[in-house]
Structures are given as structure tokens and as C-alpha cells.
């Protein structure tokens, strides 16, 4: 079974947590982390759809 989409979802969650933590002190970095989380989440969904 292919676990790439699970790893991408975990990465997205990690990035969202980092963005939440940094939001009050460094908004630009937090926005970049959110953008990365969106990309990782979209990649996970695309990967999951392509394997089913």
C-alpha cells in the first residue's frame, strides 16, 4: 500500500502547527508555512485520488 499521501498529510499538519505557533511573532514566515501546508494537502489529495 502506498503511504505517500499519509506522509504528505502529516507534513501539512506539521506546517499548520508551525504557522500557528509563529503567527504572533513572524507573520510572513507563518504565511509561507500555510502556503506550504496547502500545497502538501493538495498534493496528498491528488496522490490519493490518482491511486484509487
C-alpha positions in Angstrom: 0.0 0.0 0.0 1.2 3.5 -0.8 1.7 5.8 2.2 2.9 8.9 0.5 -0.4 10.7 0.9 -0.3 9.9 4.6 3.2 11.4 4.9 2.0 14.5 2.9 -1.0 15.0 5.3 1.4 14.6 8.3 3.7 17.3 6.7 0.7 19.6 6.2 -0.3 19.2 9.8 3.2 19.9 10.9 3.4 23.0 8.8 0.0 24.3 10.1 1.2 23.8 13.7 4.3 25.8 12.9 2.3 28.6 11.3 0.0 28.7 14.3 3.0 29.0 16.6 4.7 31.7 14.6 1.6 33.8 13.8 2.0 36.4 16.5 5.8 37.0 16.1 6.6 36.4 12.4 3.6 36.7 10.1 5.5 36.4 6.8 7.0 33.1 7.8 3.6 31.9 9.1 2.0 32.7 5.7 4.8 30.9 3.9 4.2 27.8 6.1 0.5 28.0 5.5 1.2 28.1 1.7 3.4 25.0 2.1 0.7 23.3 4.1 -1.9 24.0 1.4 0.5 22.6 -1.2 1.2 19.5 0.8 -2.5 18.9 1.5 -3.4 19.4 -2.2 -0.6 17.0 -3.1 -1.9 14.4 -0.7 -5.4 14.6 -2.1 -4.1 14.4 -5.7 -1.9 11.4 -4.8 -4.7 9.7 -3.1 -7.1 10.2 -6.0 -4.5 9.0 -8.5 -4.0 5.7 -6.6 -7.7 4.9 -6.2 
